[in-house]
Amino acid sequence: MANIFHRIKAILIPNLLTEDPDDFYAKVISERTLNIEEICEAAIARGNAPTSVEAMKINVELFLKEMGYQLKDGYSVNTGYFIATPLIKGIFKHAKDRYDALRHSIQFLFTQGDVLRKGLSDVTVEITGVGEAGAVITEVTDVKTDSTNDRLTPNRNLRIKGSKLKLAGENPEVGVYFVNEATGEQTKVAADEVVNNKPSELVIIIPELAPGLYALKVITQFTGNTVLLKEPRTISFDKILNVV
C-alpha cells in the first residue's frame, strides 16, 4: 500500500443530474486559492527549493509569461504537470466564414499531465460530511461570447444555472458577488441589474470589472418554499472566472 502524504477534504452533495435520488457527488473543500508568491514561500519553508522566494517567483513568472506568449502563437504546451492547448469557441456559419471577435472567442484549455496523474498514489480523500441538498451553482455562461464556466464580459449578461439560486430575503447581504482572486475585493451586482431571478437560473449584468480572475458567489435566504432562512446562505461556484 502506498504511503499517504496528501489529503483532500470533500463533502457529499446530492446529485441532481441523475434519476437515482440516493446518489451523491463529492465537492472538494478548498482551503483557499494560493498565488505564485505563496507557493514559492511554501516551497522554501519546506526546504524544497535551493533558492530564495523572490528568485523562485521571478523565474516562475518568466516561465509563465513565455508560456502565454507561445500559446498565443498557437503552440500547445506540455509541462508534465499540465497540458495547455489553444481553443477557439463559437460557430462558423459557412466554409468561407472568418474569425469574428464578436461571435467567437479564444480560450486556453488546461488538462492534467502525466506527472500529476502518476503522483495521485500518495493522495487520499477525506469525506467530512454531507452538504445541503440542491443549493448549488452548476454552470455559468457569458452570453456575449457563449463561453461556459470561463469568461466574463463586463456590462454584458451572465447566465447562472443551478438550484435554489433565487435572490430572496431582506438581509442586505443578499445578492450576486464577484470576488477578485488577487485582492479579495468584492463587487456586488446592483439589484436593478438582475435580469432574471428564478430558483434554477439567474441572469445578471456583469459589473464593470477590471481584468483578472474572479470567484462567483450567490447569497440568498431562499429555501424553495414560502419560509425564508433566518440567516442568508452563500452558494459559491467551484470554478474561477476570467475577465480579459
Secondary structure, 3 states (H helix, E strand, C coil): CCCCCEEEEEEEEECCCCCCCCCEEEEECCCCCCCHHHHHHHHHHCCCCCCCHHHHHHHHHHHHHHHHHHHHCCCCEECCCEEEEEEEECCCCCCCCCCCCCCCEEEEEEEECHHHHHHHHHEEEEEEEECCCCCEEEEEEECCCCEECCEECCCCEEEEEEECCCCCCCCCCCEEEEEECCCCCEEECCHHHEEEECCCEEEEECCCCCCEEEEEEEEECCCCCCCCCCCCEEEECCCCEEEC
